């Protein structure tokens, strides 16, 4: 489970970093935006995952 | 300085040989390292997850279509791991295939970025000095 999450997280991180580097010429700024985008995704996924787990247990 | 079309063709060719190498031709060493590092990291992690057996024309010919865009690294891995056989169940084989394919396809995206840099450079060169935009 942890390794699955880490695999998804790594691929998402790489995608976020590449995506922002395509849009920005300043790589420091792009890396910072990519990390922030990844952080937002991570928070959403963790909250949604916890909610889903709670909901399925409640069912 | 090379003319426009041979320059972009050689840039794309270099980028196909090794991720990020085309950016070096346009003087963007920072982007070359950044993209090259990210794409190759995804590729190496994929190889590790797939127990170094995920780049194989014999076992995964369709996946090789996506992986082949990485150029030399894929050729190197193909020649180094061709003797390896899949004898046991590899737990993260699918993840390894996914990672290596994504890395190959990301290199195509990196090449698109190189083309955009080329277009910007060509437009800046074509604009006469002192021209008002």
Backbone of each chain as ProteinMPNN parsed JSONL, in Angstrom:
{"seq_chain_A": "XXXXXXXXXXXXXXXXXXXXXXXXXXXXXXXXXXXXXXXXXXXXXXXXXXXXXXXXXXX", "coords_chain_A": {"N_chain_A": [[0.829, -1.209, 0.0], [1.863, 1.26, 0.911], [4.015, 1.451, -0.824], [2.684, 1.517, -3.261], [1.401, 3.984, -3.045], [3.637, 5.622, -2.907], [4.707, 5.172, -5.431], [2.731, 6.292, -7.088], [2.846, 8.906, -6.152], [5.437, 9.694, -6.84], [5.378, 9.619, -9.653], [3.421, 11.52, -10.127], [4.69, 13.763, -9.071], [6.915, 14.047, -10.819], [5.509, 14.569, -13.19], [4.22, 16.999, -12.54], [6.432, 18.688, -12.158], [7.64, 18.647, -14.694], [5.562, 19.658, -16.255], [5.251, 22.33, -15.359], [7.751, 23.323, -15.948], [7.627, 23.397, -18.662], [6.026, 25.527, -19.138], [7.22, 27.714, -18.011], [10.029, 29.892, -18.207], [11.873, 30.451, -16.269], [13.504, 28.309, -14.288], [13.716, 27.859, -11.526], [11.442, 29.065, -10.504], [9.58, 27.52, -11.863], [10.058, 24.987, -10.743], [9.329, 25.501, -8.131], [6.603, 26.122, -8.442], [5.756, 23.653, -9.443], [6.236, 21.953, -7.257], [4.45, 23.041, -5.446], [2.032, 22.587, -6.755], [2.069, 19.807, -6.726], [1.967, 19.392, -3.981], [-0.607, 20.356, -3.439], [-2.14, 18.474, -4.852], [-1.449, 16.205, -3.38], [-2.505, 16.759, -0.843], [-5.238, 16.879, -1.455], [-5.664, 14.251, -2.367], [-5.027, 12.752, -0.081], [-6.972, 13.67, 1.769], [-9.324, 13.006, 0.355], [-8.969, 10.257, 0.159], [-8.986, 9.489, 2.857], [-11.589, 10.259, 3.531], [-13.067, 8.604, 1.864], [-12.349, 6.119, 2.835], [-13.401, 6.249, 5.412], [-16.088, 6.539, 4.747], [-16.669, 4.119, 3.39], [-16.291, 2.35, 5.454], [-18.258, 3.13, 7.147], [-20.488, 2.442, 5.666]], "CA_chain_A": [[0.0, 0.0, 0.0], [2.743, 2.43, 0.996], [4.813, 1.528, -2.054], [1.772, 1.971, -4.319], [1.225, 5.432, -2.863], [4.908, 6.268, -3.257], [4.825, 5.115, -6.897], [1.835, 7.305, -7.654], [3.336, 10.225, -5.762], [6.639, 10.015, -7.619], [4.993, 9.905, -11.032], [2.715, 12.811, -10.105], [5.703, 14.811, -8.851], [7.659, 14.232, -12.078], [4.615, 15.21, -14.157], [4.022, 18.396, -12.126], [7.679, 19.436, -12.394], [7.824, 18.805, -16.146], [4.488, 20.516, -16.768], [5.52, 23.75, -15.084], [8.975, 23.733, -16.653], [7.266, 23.664, -20.054], [5.311, 26.806, -19.214], [8.019, 28.806, -17.446], [11.438, 29.927, -18.602], [12.645, 30.454, -15.037], [13.347, 26.949, -13.761], [13.488, 27.889, -10.073], [10.027, 29.368, -10.344], [8.84, 26.357, -12.35], [10.182, 23.909, -9.752], [8.532, 25.9, -6.967], [5.189, 25.933, -8.809], [5.518, 22.215, -9.559], [6.152, 21.382, -5.905], [3.194, 23.494, -4.833], [0.936, 21.842, -7.407], [2.136, 18.438, -6.203], [1.473, 19.456, -2.601], [-2.07, 20.475, -3.475], [-2.658, 17.157, -5.231], [-1.239, 15.26, -2.278], [-3.483, 17.065, 0.22], [-6.567, 16.467, -1.943], [-5.727, 12.782, -2.419], [-5.056, 12.23, 1.294], [-8.284, 13.965, 2.357], [-10.334, 12.211, -0.351], [-8.752, 8.86, 0.532], [-9.458, 9.297, 4.238], [-13.041, 10.362, 3.509], [-13.588, 7.403, 1.204], [-12.16, 5.001, 3.76], [-14.396, 6.43, 6.484], [-17.407, 6.323, 4.18], [-16.865, 2.691, 3.11], [-16.389, 1.673, 6.747], [-19.562, 3.497, 7.678], [-21.48, 1.691, 4.894]], "C_chain_A": [[0.862, 1.257, 0.0], [3.548, 2.59, -0.288], [3.954, 1.968, -3.235], [1.606, 3.478, -4.251], [2.489, 6.178, -3.28], [5.105, 6.276, -4.767], [3.97, 6.186, -7.554], [2.361, 8.706, -7.374], [4.539, 10.623, -6.613], [6.28, 10.402, -9.049], [4.262, 11.249, -11.119], [3.708, 13.95, -9.943], [6.475, 15.103, -10.142], [6.786, 14.973, -13.091], [4.418, 16.689, -13.827], [5.262, 19.229, -12.459], [7.902, 19.671, -13.894], [6.795, 19.785, -16.708], [4.817, 21.996, -16.548], [6.804, 24.227, -15.759], [8.695, 24.009, -18.124], [6.667, 25.062, -20.195], [6.163, 27.985, -18.77], [9.446, 28.741, -17.991], [12.354, 29.871, -17.386], [12.449, 29.115, -14.316], [13.12, 26.898, -12.257], [12.01, 28.108, -9.777], [9.183, 28.159, -10.755], [8.877, 25.225, -11.322], [9.329, 24.22, -8.52], [7.036, 25.706, -7.241], [4.84, 24.449, -8.874], [5.369, 21.557, -8.197], [4.841, 21.775, -5.23], [1.997, 22.761, -5.422], [0.899, 20.406, -6.876], [1.6, 18.381, -4.774], [-0.044, 19.541, -2.553], [-2.708, 19.138, -3.83], [-2.591, 16.197, -4.055], [-2.273, 15.488, -1.179], [-4.871, 16.592, -0.197], [-6.699, 14.943, -1.904], [-5.812, 12.191, -1.013], [-6.424, 12.46, 1.931], [-9.363, 13.1, 1.707], [-10.209, 10.734, 0.03], [-9.275, 8.568, 1.924], [-10.986, 9.327, 4.281], [-13.666, 9.107, 2.923], [-13.483, 6.195, 2.132], [-13.194, 5.054, 4.881], [-15.779, 6.074, 5.981], [-17.666, 4.842, 3.942], [-16.974, 1.894, 4.414], [-17.782, 1.898, 7.346], [-20.673, 2.727, 6.974], [-21.599, 0.259, 5.439]], "O_chain_A": [[0.644, 2.185, -0.779], [3.745, 3.701, -0.78], [4.421, 2.699, -4.108], [1.661, 4.166, -5.27], [2.424, 7.227, -3.921], [5.604, 7.252, -5.328], [4.419, 6.894, -8.456], [2.33, 9.58, -8.24], [4.639, 11.768, -7.054], [6.8, 11.376, -9.592], [4.461, 12.016, -12.062], [3.586, 14.984, -10.6], [6.664, 16.262, -10.512], [7.253, 15.888, -13.768], [4.444, 17.535, -14.72], [5.15, 20.34, -12.978], [8.302, 20.76, -14.306], [7.122, 20.637, -17.534], [4.672, 22.811, -17.459], [6.928, 25.403, -16.1], [9.427, 24.761, -18.768], [6.789, 25.698, -21.242], [5.867, 29.13, -19.112], [9.992, 27.658, -18.205], [13.456, 29.326, -17.446], [11.368, 28.827, -13.803], [12.423, 26.014, -11.759], [11.414, 27.443, -8.93], [8.205, 27.815, -10.091], [7.86, 24.583, -11.059], [8.695, 23.336, -7.944], [6.299, 25.199, -6.396], [3.773, 24.032, -8.424], [4.496, 20.713, -7.995], [4.208, 20.973, -4.544], [1.076, 22.365, -4.709], [-0.172, 19.862, -6.61], [0.879, 17.456, -4.402], [-0.688, 18.885, -1.734], [-3.681, 18.714, -3.206], [-3.544, 15.473, -3.768], [-2.847, 14.538, -0.647], [-5.594, 15.985, 0.593], [-7.718, 14.411, -1.463], [-6.569, 11.249, -0.774], [-6.977, 11.557, 2.559], [-10.211, 12.531, 2.394], [-11.213, 10.043, 0.202], [-9.921, 7.547, 2.158], [-11.608, 8.525, 4.978], [-14.672, 8.609, 3.426], [-14.39, 5.366, 2.209], [-13.785, 4.039, 5.25], [-16.552, 5.406, 6.668], [-18.751, 4.347, 4.248], [-17.671, 0.881, 4.468], [-18.385, 1.01, 7.948], [-21.683, 2.391, 7.591], [-22.385, -0.535, 4.922]]}, "seq_chain_B": "XXXXXXXXXXXXXXXXXXXXXXXXXXXXXXXXXXXXXXXXXXXXXXXXXXXXXXXXXXXXXXXXXXXXXXXXXXXXXXXXXXXXXXXXXXXXXXXXXXXXXXXXXXXXXXXXXXXXXXXXXXXXXXXXXXXXX", "coords_chain_B": {"N_chain_B": [[26.984, 30.51, -36.974], [24.436, 28.036, -37.138], [21.981, 27.565, -39.757], [18.358, 27.88, -39.569], [16.654, 25.485, -39.97], [18.408, 23.132, -40.169], [19.5, 23.377, -37.626], [17.369, 23.022, -35.763], [16.668, 20.463, -36.491], [18.99, 19.026, -35.865], [18.976, 19.52, -33.148], [16.592, 18.238, -32.326], [17.29, 15.652, -33.032], [19.46, 15.179, -31.311], [18.109, 15.399, -28.908], [16.511, 13.185, -29.099], [18.386, 11.225, -28.894], [19.447, 11.45, -26.296], [17.725, 12.36, -23.404], [17.108, 15.801, -23.049], [19.459, 16.626, -24.225], [19.232, 18.036, -26.586], [18.523, 20.581, -25.749], [20.896, 21.633, -24.877], [22.164, 22.409, -27.173], [20.849, 24.726, -27.744], [21.751, 26.371, -25.824], [20.527, 26.079, -23.342], [21.39, 24.891, -20.734], [20.52, 24.526, -18.139], [17.826, 23.766, -18.385], [18.264, 21.444, -19.818], [19.563, 19.775, -17.966], [17.599, 19.655, -16.012], [15.257, 18.577, -17.32], [16.414, 16.247, -18.413], [17.325, 14.969, -16.093], [14.89, 14.501, -14.698], [13.398, 12.891, -16.504], [15.104, 10.714, -16.929], [15.302, 9.824, -14.314], [12.687, 8.922, -13.818], [12.677, 6.846, -15.648], [14.724, 5.131, -14.685], [13.731, 4.483, -12.143], [11.472, 3.108, -12.956], [12.661, 0.927, -14.241], [13.847, -0.276, -12.046], [11.606, -0.918, -10.478], [10.458, -2.793, -12.14], [12.184, -4.887, -11.971], [14.391, -4.712, -13.669], [13.609, -5.778, -16.091], [11.796, -4.751, -17.82], [12.169, -3.486, -20.233], [11.936, -4.836, -23.113], [11.957, -6.266, -26.202], [11.077, -8.73, -26.82], [9.341, -9.636, -24.786], [7.652, -7.438, -24.219], [6.657, -5.967, -26.655], [4.867, -3.928, -27.493], [4.953, -2.015, -25.493], [7.499, -1.197, -25.829], [7.315, 0.508, -27.95], [6.529, 2.919, -26.833], [8.588, 3.313, -25.042], [10.838, 3.588, -26.619], [11.372, 6.204, -27.363], [13.23, 7.292, -25.768], [15.737, 6.819, -26.676], [19.204, 6.424, -26.63], [19.518, 5.492, -23.863], [17.53, 3.485, -23.75], [18.419, 1.735, -25.727], [20.838, 0.963, -24.574], [19.91, -0.298, -22.233], [18.409, -2.334, -23.401], [20.428, -3.849, -24.634], [21.93, -4.567, -22.426], [20.196, -5.998, -20.785], [19.111, -8.032, -22.22], [19.616, -10.698, -21.906], [18.328, -11.414, -19.623], [15.738, -13.276, -18.086], [12.201, -13.695, -17.522], [11.394, -15.343, -14.85], [10.189, -15.599, -12.412], [7.34, -14.302, -10.567], [6.954, -10.86, -10.948], [6.448, -8.387, -8.69], [5.877, -5.626, -9.095], [5.649, -5.223, -11.803], [3.826, -4.054, -13.645], [3.804, -1.402, -12.783], [6.452, -0.751, -13.286], [6.524, -0.964, -16.07], [4.72, 1.057, -16.691], [6.035, 3.364, -15.692], [8.408, 3.421, -17.244], [7.353, 3.71, -19.783], [6.014, 6.153, -19.521], [8.217, 7.779, -19.103], [9.484, 7.612, -21.614], [7.517, 8.8, -23.225], [7.408, 11.295, -22.051], [9.784, 12.328, -22.911], [9.176, 12.984, -25.505], [7.515, 15.152, -25.053], [9.382, 16.883, -23.983], [10.859, 17.336, -26.258], [9.039, 18.818, -27.711], [9.044, 21.135, -26.195], [11.628, 21.954, -26.775], [11.311, 22.588, -29.456], [9.632, 24.787, -29.214], [11.363, 26.593, -27.962], [13.121, 26.889, -30.041], [11.474, 28.173, -31.936], [10.973, 30.611, -30.622], [13.598, 31.614, -30.46], [14.226, 31.859, -33.171], [12.333, 33.756, -33.929], [13.157, 35.94, -32.427], [15.638, 36.38, -33.579], [14.927, 37.061, -36.141], [13.711, 39.481, -35.832], [14.407, 42.841, -36.476], [17.172, 44.74, -35.15], [16.432, 47.075, -32.634], [13.824, 47.316, -33.349], [10.411, 48.176, -32.771], [8.111, 46.433, -30.847]], "CA_chain_B": [[25.745, 29.945, -36.427], [23.729, 27.22, -38.111], [20.685, 28.101, -40.169], [17.26, 27.486, -38.7], [16.126, 24.117, -40.068], [19.383, 22.118, -39.705], [19.721, 23.506, -36.185], [16.293, 22.369, -35.006], [16.722, 19.021, -36.763], [20.054, 18.418, -35.051], [18.521, 19.59, -31.753], [15.622, 17.158, -32.1], [18.044, 14.397, -33.101], [20.217, 15.027, -30.05], [17.111, 15.162, -27.857], [16.051, 11.8, -29.224], [19.475, 10.343, -28.452], [19.524, 11.509, -24.834], [16.791, 13.406, -22.961], [17.678, 17.09, -22.648], [20.679, 16.98, -24.953], [18.901, 19.044, -27.595], [18.492, 21.903, -25.111], [22.277, 22.119, -24.765], [22.461, 23.056, -28.457], [20.25, 26.067, -27.697], [22.321, 27.093, -24.688], [19.714, 25.961, -22.129], [21.933, 23.758, -19.969], [19.703, 24.312, -16.943], [16.662, 22.957, -18.767], [18.761, 20.131, -20.23], [19.784, 18.989, -16.75], [16.309, 19.51, -15.328], [14.434, 17.595, -18.032], [17.148, 14.99, -18.505], [17.311, 14.343, -14.769], [13.546, 14.012, -14.359], [12.989, 11.801, -17.399], [15.935, 9.527, -16.66], [14.941, 9.319, -12.981], [11.458, 8.127, -13.984], [13.045, 5.625, -16.38], [15.499, 4.237, -13.813], [12.821, 3.962, -11.104], [10.651, 2.106, -13.646], [13.48, -0.291, -14.426], [14.024, -0.891, -10.723], [10.326, -1.523, -10.077], [10.207, -3.957, -13.001], [13.29, -5.838, -11.803], [15.29, -4.532, -14.82], [13.181, -6.646, -17.198], [10.612, -4.171, -18.469], [12.481, -3.049, -21.595], [12.212, -6.083, -23.815], [11.192, -6.412, -27.437], [10.537, -10.085, -26.868], [8.211, -9.789, -23.864], [6.736, -6.285, -24.22], [6.932, -5.196, -27.878], [4.033, -2.722, -27.603], [5.467, -1.022, -24.535], [8.756, -0.69, -26.386], [6.958, 1.622, -28.838], [6.526, 4.15, -26.022], [9.889, 3.47, -24.371], [11.945, 3.806, -27.566], [11.632, 7.63, -27.559], [14.339, 7.717, -24.904], [16.965, 6.725, -27.461], [20.369, 5.637, -26.189], [19.309, 4.716, -22.623], [16.75, 2.268, -24.031], [19.302, 0.818, -26.453], [21.79, 0.426, -23.603], [19.206, -1.249, -21.362], [18.062, -3.505, -24.227], [21.593, -4.718, -24.845], [22.433, -5.086, -21.145], [19.245, -6.877, -20.079], [18.465, -8.967, -23.16], [19.813, -12.084, -21.457], [17.507, -11.682, -18.437], [14.453, -13.942, -18.354], [11.203, -13.552, -16.458], [11.153, -16.699, -14.355], [9.278, -15.523, -11.255], [6.375, -13.208, -10.624], [7.532, -9.569, -10.543], [5.292, -7.739, -8.053], [5.56, -4.285, -9.6], [5.937, -5.213, -13.245], [2.96, -3.063, -14.307], [4.289, -0.06, -12.431], [7.711, -0.554, -14.006], [6.185, -0.698, -17.475], [4.096, 2.388, -16.747], [7.065, 4.384, -15.479], [9.345, 3.507, -18.378], [6.596, 4.253, -20.923], [5.801, 7.583, -19.26], [9.508, 8.445, -19.323], [9.666, 7.715, -23.056], [6.578, 9.785, -23.781], [7.805, 12.619, -21.536], [10.866, 12.852, -23.756], [8.524, 13.63, -26.65], [7.063, 16.462, -24.569], [10.608, 17.693, -23.869], [11.213, 17.737, -27.626], [8.113, 19.904, -28.071], [9.588, 22.329, -25.526], [12.801, 22.366, -27.559], [10.808, 23.238, -30.675], [9.137, 26.119, -28.823], [12.554, 27.427, -27.753], [13.632, 27.18, -31.387], [10.594, 29.173, -32.566], [11.228, 31.895, -29.95], [14.933, 32.067, -30.851], [14.168, 32.266, -34.572], [11.565, 35.0, -34.008], [14.003, 37.016, -31.885], [16.714, 36.632, -34.538], [14.358, 37.677, -37.346], [13.303, 40.855, -35.524], [15.547, 43.741, -36.638], [17.615, 45.402, -33.918], [15.82, 48.375, -32.385], [12.429, 47.335, -33.798], [9.435, 48.306, -31.688], [7.127, 45.353, -30.973]], "C_chain_B": [[24.977, 29.181, -37.509], [22.432, 27.902, -38.54], [19.586, 27.376, -39.419], [16.905, 25.995, -38.76], [17.158, 23.06, -39.67], [19.594, 22.17, -38.191], [18.625, 22.797, -35.39], [16.307, 20.859, -35.255], [17.818, 18.354, -35.942], [19.678, 18.454, -33.567], [17.555, 18.46, -31.43], [16.319, 15.795, -32.127], [18.811, 14.139, -31.813], [19.267, 14.721, -28.896], [16.569, 13.751, -27.904], [17.124, 10.812, -28.775], [19.53, 10.273, -26.933], [18.617, 12.643, -24.362], [17.516, 14.67, -22.503], [18.871, 17.534, -23.462], [20.421, 18.044, -26.026], [18.902, 20.449, -27.031], [19.894, 22.496, -24.984], [22.657, 22.882, -26.033], [21.929, 24.488, -28.482], [20.715, 26.856, -26.475], [21.502, 27.019, -23.411], [20.189, 24.753, -21.319], [21.103, 23.461, -18.722], [18.495, 23.433, -17.263], [17.095, 21.551, -19.18], [18.935, 19.23, -19.009], [18.463, 18.666, -16.056], [15.475, 18.415, -16.0], [15.133, 16.235, -18.096], [17.109, 14.239, -17.188], [15.959, 13.741, -14.442], [13.166, 12.794, -15.197], [13.805, 10.538, -17.102], [15.647, 8.953, -15.273], [13.689, 8.45, -13.077], [11.788, 6.795, -14.668], [13.764, 4.629, -15.46], [14.613, 3.655, -12.704], [11.921, 2.881, -11.716], [11.403, 0.8, -13.856], [13.628, -1.045, -13.11], [12.735, -1.599, -10.285], [10.046, -2.803, -10.88], [11.329, -4.962, -12.985], [14.197, -5.863, -13.041], [14.886, -5.356, -16.032], [12.055, -6.029, -18.023], [10.893, -3.617, -19.868], [12.896, -4.29, -22.382], [11.322, -6.165, -25.055], [10.515, -7.766, -27.533], [9.276, -10.219, -25.999], [7.188, -8.661, -23.973], [6.945, -5.418, -25.461], [6.115, -3.914, -27.975], [4.532, -1.616, -26.678], [6.756, -0.394, -25.061], [8.5, 0.475, -27.347], [6.938, 2.946, -28.089], [7.899, 4.399, -25.414], [10.981, 3.938, -25.331], [12.278, 5.287, -27.768], [12.736, 8.151, -26.661], [15.692, 7.559, -25.589], [18.039, 5.843, -26.846], [20.151, 4.875, -24.874], [18.538, 3.423, -22.866], [17.611, 1.245, -24.778], [20.293, 0.154, -25.495], [21.122, -0.628, -22.724], [18.835, -2.51, -22.14], [19.258, -4.442, -24.373], [22.079, -5.32, -23.536], [21.505, -6.127, -20.525], [18.601, -7.918, -20.998], [18.593, -10.422, -22.699], [18.925, -12.429, -20.262], [16.173, -12.31, -18.844], [13.496, -13.7, -17.199], [10.831, -14.952, -15.992], [10.2, -16.709, -13.16], [8.33, -14.35, -11.449], [7.046, -11.918, -10.138], [6.39, -8.722, -9.976], [4.909, -6.393, -8.68], [5.888, -4.144, -11.08], [5.125, -4.136, -13.971], [3.433, -1.646, -14.031], [5.592, 0.246, -13.178], [7.468, -0.24, -15.47], [5.607, 0.703, -17.627], [5.145, 3.492, -16.641], [7.963, 4.545, -16.702], [8.627, 4.069, -19.612], [6.362, 5.753, -20.734], [7.096, 8.347, -19.504], [9.757, 8.642, -20.819], [8.768, 8.782, -23.655], [6.891, 11.195, -23.278], [8.934, 13.207, -22.381], [10.3, 13.49, -25.019], [8.053, 15.033, -26.269], [8.26, 17.418, -24.451], [11.043, 18.182, -25.256], [10.292, 18.86, -28.117], [8.584, 21.215, -27.434], [10.797, 22.863, -26.294], [12.36, 23.093, -28.827], [10.296, 24.646, -30.352], [10.293, 27.079, -28.579], [13.12, 27.846, -29.109], [12.8, 28.279, -32.05], [10.845, 30.555, -31.954], [12.573, 32.472, -30.391], [14.914, 32.594, -32.284], [13.421, 33.593, -34.716], [12.401, 36.177, -33.5], [15.113, 37.375, -32.862], [16.194, 37.365, -35.773], [13.98, 39.135, -37.116], [14.515, 41.78, -35.677], [15.886, 44.464, -35.338], [16.962, 46.776, -33.806], [14.377, 48.464, -32.837], [11.499, 47.423, -32.597], [8.357, 47.247, -31.901], [5.711, 45.925, -31.058]], "O_chain_B": [[24.883, 29.631, -38.651], [21.859, 28.704, -37.801], [19.833, 26.39, -38.724], [16.861, 25.323, -37.73], [16.825, 22.161, -38.899], [19.836, 21.146, -37.553], [18.917, 22.057, -34.451], [16.001, 20.072, -34.359], [17.625, 17.27, -35.391], [20.013, 17.538, -32.816], [17.675, 17.803, -30.395], [15.986, 14.9, -31.351], [18.813, 13.024, -31.291], [19.566, 13.903, -28.025], [16.208, 13.181, -26.874], [16.817, 9.704, -28.333], [19.643, 9.195, -26.35], [18.722, 13.764, -24.858], [18.424, 14.612, -21.673], [19.26, 18.7, -23.401], [21.298, 18.853, -26.329], [19.237, 21.405, -27.731], [20.059, 23.715, -24.983], [23.382, 23.875, -25.976], [22.487, 25.354, -29.156], [20.135, 27.887, -26.137], [21.734, 27.798, -22.486], [19.501, 23.737, -21.227], [20.99, 22.312, -18.296], [18.175, 22.495, -16.533], [16.383, 20.58, -18.925], [18.514, 18.073, -19.012], [18.247, 17.551, -15.581], [15.043, 17.46, -15.355], [14.511, 15.199, -17.86], [16.889, 13.029, -17.158], [15.877, 12.609, -13.966], [12.675, 11.794, -14.672], [13.26, 9.437, -17.032], [15.736, 7.742, -15.072], [13.632, 7.37, -12.489], [11.244, 5.751, -14.309], [13.453, 3.438, -15.457], [14.73, 2.477, -12.367], [11.641, 1.866, -11.078], [10.855, -0.287, -13.674], [13.547, -2.272, -13.06], [12.768, -2.726, -9.788], [9.475, -3.763, -10.363], [11.428, -5.802, -13.88], [14.709, -6.918, -13.415], [15.71, -5.613, -16.91], [11.431, -6.714, -18.834], [9.959, -3.312, -20.609], [14.043, -4.731, -22.324], [10.095, -6.136, -24.96], [9.516, -7.931, -28.233], [8.285, -10.823, -26.408], [5.988, -8.899, -23.836], [7.362, -4.265, -25.346], [6.611, -2.909, -28.484], [4.533, -0.439, -27.037], [7.065, 0.765, -24.784], [9.367, 1.328, -27.535], [7.294, 3.982, -28.65], [8.33, 5.545, -25.283], [11.934, 4.6, -24.92], [13.347, 5.608, -28.287], [13.138, 9.309, -26.77], [16.689, 8.112, -25.124], [17.811, 4.664, -26.575], [20.559, 3.718, -24.774], [18.843, 2.39, -22.271], [17.545, 0.047, -24.503], [20.557, -1.045, -25.584], [21.674, -1.704, -22.494], [18.929, -3.62, -21.615], [19.128, -5.66, -24.255], [22.581, -6.444, -23.515], [21.96, -7.031, -19.824], [17.659, -8.604, -20.601], [17.777, -11.27, -23.061], [18.779, -13.602, -19.92], [15.565, -11.908, -19.836], [13.911, -13.524, -16.053], [10.06, -15.657, -16.644], [9.496, -17.691, -12.921], [8.489, -13.529, -12.353], [7.63, -11.884, -9.055], [5.462, -8.375, -10.706], [3.724, -6.073, -8.776], [6.341, -3.097, -11.543], [5.657, -3.401, -14.802], [3.46, -0.799, -14.924], [5.802, 1.366, -13.643], [8.116, 0.633, -16.046], [5.949, 1.437, -18.553], [5.133, 4.443, -17.422], [8.243, 5.661, -17.14], [9.22, 4.813, -20.393], [6.498, 6.53, -21.68], [7.072, 9.448, -20.054], [10.19, 9.714, -21.243], [9.203, 9.573, -24.492], [6.668, 12.175, -23.989], [9.03, 14.423, -22.548], [10.883, 14.437, -25.547], [8.173, 15.976, -27.051], [8.159, 18.601, -24.775], [11.532, 19.302, -25.403], [10.725, 19.746, -28.854], [8.527, 22.272, -28.061], [10.964, 24.073, -26.443], [12.963, 24.091, -29.221], [10.504, 25.58, -31.126], [10.215, 28.251, -28.947], [13.538, 28.987, -29.304], [13.348, 29.203, -32.652], [10.92, 31.551, -32.673], [12.683, 33.668, -30.662], [15.501, 33.634, -32.581], [13.808, 34.449, -35.51], [12.362, 37.269, -34.067], [15.493, 38.541, -32.967], [16.899, 38.174, -36.376], [13.928, 39.93, -38.054], [15.552, 41.527, -35.065], [15.006, 44.762, -34.531], [16.944, 47.544, -34.767], [13.754, 49.521, -32.74], [11.754, 46.83, -31.549], [7.762, 47.158, -32.975], [4.745, 45.169, -31.167]]}, "name": "protein", "num_of_chains": 2, "seq": "XXXXXXXXXXXXXXXXXXXXXXXXXXXXXXXXXXXXXXXXXXXXXXXXXXXXXXXXXXXXXXXXXXXXXXXXXXXXXXXXXXXXXXXXXXXXXXXXXXXXXXXXXXXXXXXXXXXXXXXXXXXXXXXXXXXXXXXXXXXXXXXXXXXXXXXXXXXXXXXXXXXXXXXXXXXXXXXXXXXXXXXXXXXXXXXX"}
